[in-house]
Amino acid sequence: MEVDEAVSLVYLLSVEYDGKARKAKLRLLDTSTQRLIEIYDWTGHKPYLLTDLSPEELVENSALISSRGFDHIEVV
């Protein structure tokens, strides 16, 4: 579903990750129509994991590294 620019006010109710689509799905409430709207993220956002493990410990986790969704390790 495309974002309708005519929507006056919406509330974000939830965000969940759709593994099949590999995108976040946003659930919104349109206050003018009291309709629930579901849209997929269009920004290219990627899921992430925050951890207190070191990069070396993460690399040793073969289930993580070989996961279809794994992209890279970044220290912040």
Order of alpha helices (4+ residues) and beta strands (2+ residues): beta-beta-beta-alpha-alpha
